[in-house]
Amino acid sequence: MFGINLEVTRFYQEAKEEGRQEGIKEAKCELITRFLASGMSMEKVAQLLNLNIEQVKLISEQDSSKST
């Protein structure tokens, strides 16, 4: 209508990047849950996902509070 390609606007690019980052975060949370459930150590999970152990613990605790 105005000759603007939405895909090149800064708003679109920022929203797209925000969605991508949220998807990565959700995937890591799911992987943490599955890895820990399979018996993998928190240290190994942190190493594989390039996180620190505190992040893995926090996500694990949040996940376990959802289950109860």
Order of alpha helices (4+ residues) and beta strands (2+ residues): alpha-alpha-alpha
